[in-house]
Amino acid sequence: MTPPAAPVADTALTAGAHARFLCHCLKVREDEVRTAVHSGCRSVQEVTMLCGAGGGCTACHRKIRRVLPADE
């Protein structure tokens, strides 16, 4: 008899940026912030309004700014 197969990990949640919290206070992952930016957010405030990141202690604002596109 063979042992049961190990569960397959959800690669979307375990690979690199997808699994990392960018905002620890509100448990917002980096991929959620990137999705907000791709949806049109162009400031920390807009990202906060869309996905919540940055709405706690504000320590992640610097990290959010790194995800935002550079000013043209």
Secondary structure, DSSP 8 states (H G I E B T S, - for coil): ----------HHHHSHHHHSEEETTTTEEHHHHHHHHHTT--SHHHHHHHH-TTSSSSTTHHHHHHHS----
